[in-house]
Amino acid sequence: MPDSTSTSTSTPTRHEADVDTATATGRGAATSHTVVIVRHALALPKKTWTGEDVARPLTARGIRQAAAFATVITRDLAVRQVLTSPTLRCEQTVAPLADARGLPLRRSAMLGVNGSTEALLDLLASDETDGSVLCTHGERINDLFRAWQARGWRGWPGADGRTRKGDAWLLRGQPALDATVEYLATPDHRDLGPVRHRQVSTDPSRPGAATRGSAGRSGL
């Protein structure tokens, strides 16, 4: 069911559509499965915003982060679809990417602040999200870490889910089988140093390695 806020919280673009991702739970075993999960870029602080939280926009710096995500962070990745929380700050984070790739910007309540973590985890592992970019919120990524670990899946870093605003995680492979995860930082976080996480693979022949907070496909 399309989210009820999806038509009233963003500036319309030519690449917008609503999507019901609740039924996208089919599992596959292909190790080529690739998903990017990005935390929305820097938005106006809650304490200075007088409108509804769902309509809280990005700052000028956040807009620059969104542009970098489209042109630098994901430049070498094949992107098949772009899914976003129906909040304006998430939509604005991935709208430049959707526009650059000529893809619809697809809203999903599952990625929203109050979405189901278990359903999101199922979506993440489904064939439907192969080649997808998912934009959500910091607390949702934290919840996703915990749910991932509670299922006994490895591959996600054994950490607390810390993700700077505008940064992303690149998932390769199926979560319950052979997943590896890499941290992708925006250019303006280069001087802050990486967020240290430990990467663990479900493949016993591949030892765990530190994720790269300022490296990888972003070239940083």
TABELRA-V487408 format. One record per backbone hydrogen bond with DSSP energy under -0.5 kcal/mol. CO is the residue of the C=O (numbers start at 1). NH is the residue of the N-H. If there is no record, write none. Layout:
co: <CO | CO>
nh: <NH | NH>
This chain:
co: <3 | 5 | 5 | 10 | 15 | 17 | 19 | 21 | 23 | 26 | 30 | 33 | 34 | 34 | 35 | 36 | 36 | 37 | 38 | 39 | 40 | 42 | 45 | 45 | 46 | 48 | 52 | 53 | 54 | 56 | 57 | 59 | 60 | 61 | 62 | 63 | 64 | 65 | 66 | 67 | 68 | 68 | 69 | 72 | 74 | 77 | 78 | 81 | 82 | 83 | 84 | 87 | 88 | 89 | 90 | 91 | 92 | 94 | 95 | 96 | 97 | 98 | 98 | 99 | 104 | 104 | 105 | 105 | 106 | 107 | 108 | 109 | 112 | 116 | 117 | 118 | 119 | 120 | 121 | 123 | 125 | 126 | 127 | 129 | 131 | 131 | 132 | 133 | 134 | 134 | 135 | 136 | 137 | 138 | 139 | 140 | 141 | 142 | 143 | 144 | 145 | 146 | 147 | 148 | 149 | 155 | 157 | 164 | 167 | 168 | 169 | 169 | 170 | 171 | 172 | 174 | 174 | 174 | 179 | 180 | 182 | 183 | 183 | 184 | 186 | 187 | 189 | 189 | 190 | 194 | 197 | 197 | 198 | 199 | 202 | 203 | 205 | 209 | 211 | 215 | 216>
nh: <6 | 8 | 9 | 12 | 105 | 107 | 21 | 24 | 25 | 127 | 33 | 173 | 131 | 132 | 171 | 38 | 134 | 169 | 136 | 166 | 166 | 59 | 48 | 49 | 49 | 50 | 55 | 56 | 88 | 89 | 44 | 63 | 64 | 65 | 66 | 67 | 68 | 69 | 70 | 71 | 72 | 73 | 74 | 75 | 77 | 79 | 80 | 133 | 106 | 135 | 108 | 91 | 92 | 93 | 94 | 95 | 96 | 98 | 99 | 100 | 101 | 102 | 103 | 102 | 82 | 106 | 17 | 107 | 84 | 19 | 111 | 112 | 115 | 120 | 121 | 122 | 123 | 124 | 125 | 126 | 28 | 129 | 130 | 132 | 80 | 81 | 36 | 83 | 38 | 136 | 85 | 40 | 141 | 142 | 143 | 144 | 145 | 146 | 147 | 148 | 149 | 150 | 151 | 153 | 152 | 181 | 159 | 167 | 39 | 184 | 37 | 171 | 182 | 35 | 180 | 177 | 178 | 179 | 202 | 172 | 170 | 185 | 215 | 168 | 189 | 190 | 192 | 193 | 193 | 196 | 199 | 211 | 158 | 209 | 204 | 206 | 207 | 199 | 213 | 218 | 219>
